[in-house]
Amino acid sequence: MPPLTGHATRLVPGPVAARPSAARRLARALPLLAALWCTLAMAAVAGATEHPAGPAWTAQPAANGPGQGEGRPYFYLEGLPGSVLEDRLSVTNPGPEPVTVRLRGADAYNTGNGGFAVRGAHGSTGTGAWLRTASTEVTVPGRTRADVPVSFTVPEDARPGDHPGAIVAESGGRSVGVRVQLRVGGPTLAALTVEDVTVSGGTIHYTLVNRGNAVLVPRLSVSADGVFGTLLRRGARTLPVELLPGQRVRLTEPWRDAPALDSVTVRLRVTAAGGAHGEATVSAAFVPWAPVTGGALLLLAAVAAGVYGLRRRRGSLRGAHDGAGPAPDPQQHSDERHLVKAGAES
């Protein structure tokens, strides 16, 4: 048996990567820990020094007497032309610091979509111009309420009916309007019309106009009839709109299940307190324009192809007719053969 042979391997000492010690790792982490601690400390200091925002100041009509709670939601006054109507506005400051509030009067009007809005500082000619406050600016100490006397001087030539407006209180970029419902004595007329009714897709558009001198809250009913019968019946419901005298608003009524193909008559009827009512109708055609347009284009393409094919066929027939010569005369060929034969015999 042959002797076993092998090779001995000698380990040569070389550089060995040293692992970072715990002390070195701690030294590297200390700056991060310090930065985190500073951030948390600053946040704690900021939170300790900030004061939570207190409740905002309020303005509303003063209570009529003891035990009236939070007072009235708006001013309601009524008088004849030439009279002076008086009331009080309460401005409450629940916060710890004094608040200075500026006061002014403003006429009210309807926005285009029926909202309630007030005029600017120089745009009032009605209730806003008739208003006077004991002071145009009042400073209310913290946790205090101030009652400010207000008066409305109704002109001798003021028209009867409702004159809506507001007392506007402003402070620190914040504005609060306290509504005023002022009615001048005399004949009151409630009149309402529906105008400019249109139907667009699944929406009915219409305009309401207050032709009288009283504030109205309209009720609307809608119906629609097509070629094959009734399509829509909606009973009267109160609209979320206070229509002021002389104002007009543009509103919409959704119609989600409008027909795809029909000729429709839509009827709108509005009513309001005091006998006000109005009615309007409009005709509308519902046509699925996409399929109709596609069919029309296909029909036009078929007609164009037919006309083109007919013209091409006629051109081919005309060319074949022009290219063919006159038919040979059989009698002429017979005479030529006789002549040739006679010449050959001679």
VOMAR-179464 format. One record per residue (C-alpha): residue in one letter; x, y, z. Coordinates in steps of 0.25 Angstrom, whole numbers, padded with zeros to 4 digits, always signed. Layout:
<pts>
AXYZ
...
</pts>
This chain:
<pts>
M+0000+0000+0000
P+0006+0013-0004
P+0009+0023+0007
L-0001+0034+0009
T+0005+0048+0005
G-0001+0062+0009
H+0002+0076+0008
A+0003+0084+0021
T-0004+0098+0021
R+0003+0109+0028
L-0005+0121+0033
V+0001+0134+0031
P-0003+0145+0040
G-0010+0157+0033
P-0018+0170+0037
V-0031+0166+0044
A-0043+0176+0043
A-0046+0181+0057
R-0060+0182+0061
P-0065+0196+0067
S-0065+0196+0082
A-0078+0199+0090
A-0071+0212+0095
R-0069+0217+0080
R-0083+0214+0076
L-0088+0222+0088
A-0079+0233+0084
R-0085+0233+0070
A-0100+0233+0076
L-0098+0244+0086
P-0100+0256+0076
L-0112+0250+0070
L-0118+0248+0084
A-0114+0262+0088
A-0121+0268+0076
L-0134+0259+0079
W-0134+0264+0093
C-0133+0279+0089
T-0144+0277+0079
L-0153+0271+0090
A-0150+0282+0100
M-0153+0293+0090
A-0166+0287+0087
A-0169+0285+0101
V-0166+0300+0104
A-0174+0305+0092
G-0186+0297+0097
A-0185+0302+0111
T-0184+0317+0106
E-0195+0316+0096
H-0209+0320+0101
P-0221+0312+0094
A-0230+0321+0086
G-0242+0326+0094
P-0256+0326+0089
A-0259+0337+0078
W-0267+0350+0081
T-0282+0349+0077
A-0292+0360+0073
Q-0307+0358+0074
P-0320+0365+0078
A-0321+0368+0093
A-0331+0360+0101
N-0344+0367+0103
G-0344+0365+0118
P-0338+0357+0129
G-0339+0342+0127
Q-0339+0343+0112
G-0327+0334+0111
E-0318+0336+0099
G-0327+0347+0093
R-0334+0347+0079
P-0328+0341+0066
Y-0331+0354+0058
F-0337+0368+0059
Y-0351+0370+0056
L-0357+0384+0055
E-0370+0390+0049
G-0374+0404+0048
L-0380+0415+0039
P-0373+0425+0030
G-0366+0436+0039
S-0365+0427+0051
V-0353+0424+0059
L-0351+0410+0064
E-0341+0406+0075
D-0334+0394+0080
R-0321+0389+0086
L-0310+0380+0080
S-0302+0371+0090
V-0287+0369+0087
T-0281+0358+0096
N-0266+0356+0098
P-0263+0343+0106
G-0248+0344+0104
P-0238+0350+0114
E-0234+0362+0105
P-0242+0374+0101
V-0248+0374+0087
T-0251+0386+0079
V-0263+0384+0070
R-0267+0394+0058
L-0282+0395+0055
R-0290+0399+0042
G-0303+0396+0035
A-0305+0390+0022
D-0316+0386+0012
A-0318+0371+0009
Y-0320+0365-0005
N-0320+0351-0011
T-0308+0346-0018
G-0310+0340-0032
N-0313+0326-0026
G-0322+0330-0015
G-0312+0333-0004
F-0314+0344+0007
A-0303+0355+0006
V-0301+0370+0010
R-0296+0382+0003
G-0283+0388+0005
A-0280+0400+0014
H-0285+0410+0004
G-0296+0403-0004
S-0308+0404+0005
T-0320+0412+0002
G-0331+0405+0011
T-0330+0399+0025
G-0315+0400+0025
A-0316+0415+0022
W-0327+0417+0033
L-0319+0411+0044
R-0311+0418+0055
T-0304+0412+0066
A-0300+0420+0079
S-0286+0418+0075
T-0279+0413+0062
E-0268+0406+0070
V-0269+0399+0084
T-0258+0393+0092
V-0263+0381+0101
P-0254+0377+0112
G-0251+0362+0114
R-0262+0353+0119
T-0272+0365+0118
R-0284+0368+0110
A-0288+0382+0104
D-0302+0386+0100
V-0301+0396+0089
P-0314+0405+0086
V-0318+0405+0072
S-0329+0413+0065
F-0336+0412+0051
T-0342+0425+0045
V-0352+0422+0035
P-0353+0433+0024
E-0366+0439+0021
D-0366+0434+0007
A-0362+0420+0010
R-0370+0410+0002
P-0379+0400+0010
G-0374+0386+0011
D-0361+0378+0016
H-0348+0385+0016
P-0338+0374+0020
G-0324+0378+0025
A-0313+0375+0035
I-0304+0381+0046
V-0290+0377+0042
A-0280+0376+0053
E-0265+0375+0050
S-0252+0373+0058
G-0239+0366+0055
G-0242+0362+0041
R-0255+0355+0045
S-0269+0360+0041
V-0283+0356+0047
G-0296+0361+0041
V-0308+0361+0050
R-0321+0361+0042
V-0331+0372+0042
Q-0346+0370+0038
L-0352+0383+0037
R-0366+0385+0031
V-0372+0399+0028
G-0387+0400+0030
G-0396+0400+0018
P-0402+0391+0007
T-0394+0378+0005
L-0393+0371-0008
A-0388+0357-0010
A-0385+0354-0024
L-0376+0344-0031
T-0373+0339-0045
V-0365+0328-0052
E-0357+0332-0064
D-0346+0327-0073
V-0349+0312-0072
T-0340+0303-0080
V-0336+0288-0080
S-0322+0283-0082
G-0319+0269-0081
G-0324+0264-0067
T-0325+0278-0061
I-0337+0288-0061
H-0332+0303-0060
Y-0342+0314-0056
T-0342+0328-0050
L-0351+0333-0039
V-0354+0348-0038
N-0361+0354-0026
R-0370+0365-0032
G-0376+0369-0018
N-0371+0376-0006
A-0371+0365+0004
V-0361+0354+0007
L-0365+0341+0001
V-0361+0326+0004
P-0366+0319-0009
R-0371+0305-0011
L-0369+0298-0024
S-0376+0287-0031
V-0371+0281-0044
S-0378+0272-0055
A-0374+0267-0069
D-0382+0260-0080
G-0376+0253-0092
V-0382+0247-0104
F-0386+0234-0097
G-0391+0239-0084
T-0386+0245-0071
L-0371+0245-0068
L-0370+0254-0056
R-0379+0258-0044
R-0373+0265-0032
G-0382+0271-0021
A-0380+0284-0015
R-0367+0286-0006
T-0361+0298+0001
L-0349+0303-0006
P-0337+0307+0003
V-0338+0321-0002
E-0343+0334+0005
L-0346+0343-0008
L-0345+0358-0004
P-0354+0368-0010
G-0350+0372-0024
Q-0339+0361-0025
R-0337+0350-0035
V-0330+0337-0034
R-0326+0326-0044
L-0329+0312-0038
T-0328+0298-0044
E-0336+0285-0042
P-0329+0272-0044
W-0336+0261-0053
R-0328+0249-0053
D-0337+0240-0060
A-0340+0249-0072
P-0344+0241-0084
A-0333+0238-0095
L-0343+0240-0107
D-0356+0248-0105
S-0363+0261-0107
V-0366+0267-0094
T-0374+0278-0088
V-0369+0283-0074
R-0378+0291-0065
L-0373+0298-0052
R-0382+0304-0042
V-0378+0313-0030
T-0386+0318-0018
A-0383+0326-0006
A-0390+0332+0006
G-0400+0343+0003
G-0406+0337-0009
A-0393+0339-0018
H-0393+0328-0029
G-0386+0327-0043
E-0386+0317-0054
A-0377+0314-0066
T-0376+0303-0077
V-0365+0299-0087
S-0364+0289-0098
A-0352+0281-0099
A-0347+0270-0109
F-0339+0259-0104
V-0330+0252-0115
P-0319+0243-0113
W-0310+0251-0122
A-0298+0241-0122
P-0305+0229-0129
V-0313+0239-0138
T-0300+0245-0142
G-0293+0232-0144
G-0305+0227-0153
A-0305+0239-0161
L-0291+0238-0164
L-0292+0224-0168
L-0304+0227-0177
L-0296+0238-0184
A-0284+0229-0186
A-0293+0218-0192
V-0300+0229-0202
A-0286+0234-0205
A-0281+0220-0208
G-0293+0217-0217
V-0292+0230-0225
Y-0277+0227-0227
G-0279+0213-0232
L-0291+0217-0241
R-0282+0228-0248
R-0270+0219-0249
R-0279+0208-0256
R-0285+0218-0266
G-0271+0223-0269
S-0266+0209-0272
L-0278+0206-0281
R-0276+0219-0289
G-0261+0216-0291
A-0265+0202-0297
H-0275+0208-0306
D-0265+0219-0311
G-0254+0209-0314
A-0262+0199-0323
G-0261+0202-0338
P-0272+0200-0349
A-0276+0186-0352
P-0271+0181-0365
D-0281+0180-0377
P-0282+0165-0382
Q-0286+0170-0396
Q-0273+0178-0397
H-0265+0166-0394
S-0272+0157-0404
D-0270+0167-0415
E-0255+0168-0412
R-0253+0153-0413
H-0260+0153-0427
L-0251+0164-0432
V-0239+0156-0427
K-0243+0144-0434
A-0246+0151-0447
G-0232+0157-0447
A-0226+0143-0444
E-0233+0137-0456
S-0229+0148-0465
</pts>
